[in-house]
Amino acid sequence: MPNDGKRETGNGMRAAREQARRAASLDEVPIGAVVMRGDEIVAEAHNETVARKNPTYHAEFLAIERALEALETDRLTDCTLYVTIEPCAQCAGAIVLAKVGKLVFGAYDEKAGMCGSLGDLVRHPRLNHRVEVTGGVEAEACGQLLRDFFAVRRV
């Protein structure tokens, strides 16, 4: 299981939550992601599955893609990815392939999370890259964004 990172907060998770709020304002599921290298934000993204009519355009995937382009590289070993919810299998795979150095996520996702909940792809011992993971950072605030979003749609 990921370590309990409730003490680790900062600009990365705040920026990811802001991206999630932006997603909600666009009627996208409110998930945000930010890639940081040191104290610098390299890339930001939120879900764009509705706008682009493509279920693969998750916040994590887009943030990784933008960071790779901005840094003109194929590896993010010296970067930290902050995301408001535990990444799914697709995004966990992208995290491993991009060799992200560290992942910090907010709310756990018991139904689809592949970084400790349902499975743990990012630290699978047979893969050639394992990611340092901190889960549960500002979990309540991150989870509340999702609960609020879906409460309005289920009325």
N, C-alpha and C positions, 0 to 999 in steps of 0.2 A: 504494500500500500504506500501511496505517497506520504511524505511526512506532513505533519500538521503545520501549515505555514501561516497561521492566523496573525503572527507577529510581522510578517513581511508584507508591507504595503508600500505605496509610493506612487510616483508618477506613472509607471507602466499600467498598473491596475486602474488608476483613476482615468487614464486616457482610454483604456479598453472599455470601461463603463460608459464613458462619453460616446464612444463609437456605438455601443449597444443602444443607448438612448437615441442616437441618430437613426439607427436601423428601425427602431420602433416608430419613430416619427414618419418613416417612409413605408410603414406597414410591413416591414420585414421582421422576422423573428429576431428579438433584441440580443444578438450576440456580437461582441466586439473583440478585436484582437489588435495587439500592438507588438512590433518587433523593436527591441532596443539593443543598442551596442553601447555598453557603459551607461551613461546618463542621457544619451542621445536617442530620440525616437527616429528610427530609420524608416518605418512604414506603419501605416494604420489602415484598418479595414473593418467593415461590418458585413453581415450577411447581405448578399445581393441575389438571392435565389429567385425572388419574385420579379425584381426589375429586369433581370437577365433571362428569366424563364429557363433557368438551369439549376437543378438541385445540387450541383457540385460547387456552386459559388459560395462556400462557407467563409466566414470571417478569417479563420486561420489560414486557409488555403490562399486567399487573396493577399493577406498580410505577408505571408512567406514569399509569394510570387513578386510582390512589390519590393520587398527587402532584397531579394536576390538581384533584381534589376537595378535597384538604387546602388547597391554595393558592387555591381558588376562581378558577381561570383556565383558559384554553384553550391556554396557551403556557408552555413550560418553558425559555425562552431563557437564563435565569440559573441553570440547574440542570445538574448532572452526573449522568448515569446510569452506575452501576457494575454490571456484569454478569459472571458467571463464565465465560461462553462468548460467542463472537462471535454476534450476533443473526442470526436467520433472516430471510427476506424479509418475513414478516408483521410481525415486531417492528421491522425496519429501517423499514418503511413507517410504523408507529406513531411511531417516533422522529422521522421527518421531519415527519409531520403535527402532532405535538405541539411541534415546533420546539425539541427538546432542544438545549441549547447545546453540551454536550460529552458524548461517550461514551467510557468507559474499560472495556475488556473484558479478560478473562483469556485463556483458551485460544482459539486459532484453530479454526474449524470448516471444514475443507477440503471437506466434503460439502454443507453447507447455509449457510455463512456469507456474509452479504450486506453485509459491512462491510470488504471487502478480499480475501477468499478466493475464493469462487465468483463474486462480483460486488461492486459497491460502490454500493448504492442510497442510502446516507446522504450520499454526496458526489457524486451524479450531477449533472453540469453543467446539465442541462435543468430540474432541479427548483428551486423557489423558495426552498428552505432547504437548506443544507449544514451538516453537523455536524462539529465538530472531533473527531477520533478518535485514541485512543491504544490500541493493541492489544498483547497479550502481557504484560500486567501480572500478575505472579504466575501465569504460564501453567502452570507445572509443577504447582503446588498445585491450581489450578482443574481442570486436566485429570485429575489423580489422583483427584479426587472422582468424576468420570465413569467412569474406568477401574475403580475399586474397585466402584462400583455395578453396572456391567455384568458384571464378572468373576464375581460371585456368581450372577447370573442365567443365565450361559452354562455353568455347571457341569453 
